[in-house]
Amino acid sequence: MSPDAWISLVVVTAVFPVMALTRIGPDMVLMGALVLLLGLGVVDPQQALGGFSSSGLFTVAFMYVLVASIRETGGIDLIIRYVLGRPKGERLALARLVLPVAPLSGFLNNTPVVATFIPAVLSWSRRLNLPAHRLLMPLSFASILGGTITLLGTSTNLVVHGLLIERYPSLAMGLFDIAWVGVPVAVVGVTYLLLVGRRLLPPRQGATEVFENPREFTIEMEVDPAGPLVDRTVEEAGLRHLQELFLVEIERDGNVVSVVGPGERLKGGDRLVFAGTSAGAVELQQIRGLVPSHHGESSLQKDFKERRLVEAVVSDQCQFIGRRIRDGHFRTLYGAAVLAVCRGGERVAGNLGQIRLQPADVLLLEARPPFIERHRQSRDFLLISQLNGSARPAHERAWLAWSILAGVVLLATTGLTSLLNAAMLGAAASVLSGCCTIGAAKRGLDTQVLLTLAASFGLGAALDASGAASALAGTAMGMVDGNPWWLLIGTYLVVALLTELVTNNAAAVITFPVVIAGAESLGVSPMPYVVAVMFAASASFLTPIGYQTNLMVYGPGGYRVSDYLRVGAPLNLLTAVVALGLIPIVWPF
């Protein structure tokens, strides 16, 4: 291999452990690798930046706007209202959940689908007296399976197809072409979840059960009207820097002062709510002017228009990962107070301010109403679910949003226009019709995914242009002894393994040129290998970090990593057998 090929190979190989073992975002890792290759002269600017002009990338971006319009109009909530109902028994409840989620995820990005379903499923499970953990993991897995039904199902499908038509325009696929394999894979996977998968999950306690009784992790005191704290600020009263506790809110004359600032003045009869350890009660009792509150109902169980209680699932990209809540000034940055932290189905004990956050931690937060909209699209949180005072979404334009999506599908399926043009027209119609505002469209764009895709294109181009892809393909040919079947199986296994450790988009796009070079070396059609990359990149059932929806349900379901292995390993095997058995039949070598 040439020096450029060796440099490309070393840099790309280093990318995967860096993404898997560090908290640096995949977009930053891949962009850094691309800048390094550009600086070393391995790729020229046109090759490095080619991903930013990819049709697949723009199709993904326009689809994000379409999904945002359905979310903003309450389109997914409308489906939830009609399909969940009141089934009798756990199996029927699971069927009511996964059977609509799988086809829905064939046309919408599964992340907003799962994000919308999670709070509804938690409320639904309480109403039916069913364990939520039996429903949340199947919800995530069903959405992943549904993404294999159409090209719209995942961003990976769209991008891999974009790479395909750039290289082989004559091999362009129809919107439903992969359904010949995707539907059997989804049917087998959903059947497994209904009959076997749910039985493999041991009893677990989710965050909702942990946070059910606020009295367990809050202490309420009152300001003595005749005491020395009246008309003093929170700072002057010594309540700002307590060792074991945070002052969360003040209930005053039927209203509430949420996320209390240091300059707030105390009044006689104020009811103060502190979060922290029970040992902190001793510290409060030593402060003159505070007396224990004897009100029957906890202040946090009351509804106030000035305050919201929300559950937030910490993302693996959150800037507070590894930092203590107090040191990171969480309340100052987000305008929300942490009441409790749930990890692995259990509340994290000890001094609240000393807790170091980890990915998938579930935080119970007290915040002002604007917090939810302001941080719903934040990369710091995978999910923000409101616990009280939630408003029902307006569904007046939901049917219009769904109609626009149906129009996009119709245009792309009939061949009247390309998938890119159909998605672009749909996004424009969503904004012009008022289904999605400009601001909502911007928030709906997942810039991390888009940057990851663009950088992955550049790295793939480096492997291709430098000759590294051909060299790797030659090595693979020797290992599989020139057998196209063994190359197909090897392709599937490698991509499936990488997607468990790093982002599925990067795994697919970076391996694409190597797989194509291997097919060309054998002199066979590249189609079975391209489709294998699509399906293997979605086969992420073994770990909570392999797919974003898996991480989203990890905290609320109170799961452990072993739960994913227990349920996901058989599902991975089943989907691999079905996909590898059908792909060469539909797309012969």
Protein Blocks (a to p, Z undefined) as FASTA:
>chain_A
ZZklmmmmmmmmmmmmmmmmmcbdfklmmmmmmmmmmmnomacfklmmmmmmgfklmmmm
mmmmmmmmmmmnommmmmmmmmnmpaedjklmmmmmmmmmmmmmmmgcfklmmmmmmmmm
mmmmmmnopafklmmmmmmmmmmmmmmmpmklpmklmmmmmmmmmmmmmlpccfklmmmm
mmmmmmmmmmmmmmmmmmmpccdddfklmmmpmmlmcccddddfkbmkgopafklnopmm
cfkbccfbdceehiacehiafklccdehiacddeddfklmmmmmmpghiacdfbfbdfkl
pccfkbccddddddfkbfkgoiafklnommlmnopacfbdceehiacedjfklpccdehi
acdddddfklmmmmmmpckbmbdcdfbhpacddfklmmmmmmmmmmmmmmmmnopacfkl
mmmmmmmmmmmnopacfklmmmmpcfklmmmmmmmmmmmmmmmmnommmmmmmmmmmmnn
opaklmmmmmmmmmmmmmmmmcfklmmmmmmmmmmmmmmmnopafklmmmmmmmmmmmcc
kbmklpmklmmmmmmnopafklmmmmmmmmmmmmmmmmmmmmmmmmcZZ
